[in-house]
Amino acid sequence: MTRIRLNNANNTALFVKICNEFEEDIDVKYGRYTIDAKSIMGVLSMPLDKEFTVVIHTNSKEVASRFQELIDLWLVEGDK
């Protein structure tokens, strides 16, 4: 699990685009809510100025590492 903060709609669009490059399921979690990270409308419904958790469902360390590198821009300090 990785904590991120997107801050605005442009970052959200880029984040969703990156998520859609992966075949694996990716979820965004905030409190009790879980949203499909590949859904622009779903992610935009989240409070973008808050931290939330991203989970990529894979057993491949290579895929997880590649995903982590691509979302590095939005990682919360301490998760980098």
N, C-alpha and C positions, 0 to 999 in steps of 0.2 A: 504494500500500500504506500502511496505517495501523496503528500499534501501539496496542493497548488492553490494559486490565486490568479484569476484571469483579469480582473479589473475593468474590462470594457468589452464591447461587442466585437470589435476587430480581433482582439485576442481570442475571444470565444470562437469566432468563425475559423480562425487558423487552427486552434486546438481541435475542433471537430473535424476539420479537413485532415489533420494528421491522424486522428483516431480512425478515420475511414480508410486509411491506407493499410490498416491491419485487418487480417481475417478474424482474429480473436475478438471475443466479447470484451468490451471495456465499459466499466461503470463509473459514474461520479456519485459520491455519497456525501450528503449533507444532513446532519442530524439523523432523523429516521427515514429520510428520503433516499431512494436509489434511482438514478436516471441513466438511461443509455447514453454513453458519451458520444455516440455517433449521430445523435439527434440534436440538430441545431436548436429546435424549439424547446426541447427538454433542457438543454444546458442553459439556454437563455432564461429559462424560468427560475434558475438558481440565483441567489444573491451574489453577484459577480465580485463584489468588494470583500467577500468573506473567504476564508480558507475552506476548502473541501478536499475530500480524499478521492484519489483515482485508483482503480483496481483494474489491471489487465489480467484476464483469465488465461494463463498459459503456464505450461511446465517448462518451457524453453527459456533458459537464462539468456540466450542470444537475443530472442525477441524482446524480452523484458528490458534488457540493457539498451537495445536500439530505441525502444519506446521512451525510456528514461532520458536518453540523450536528446531526443526530438522535443521533449516537453521541458527541457532544462530551463528555458526562459521563464516559466511560470512556477518553478519549484519554490516552496517556502524555505527560508533559511533553516538549516538543520537537516533538510532532506537532500541537499546537494552533495 
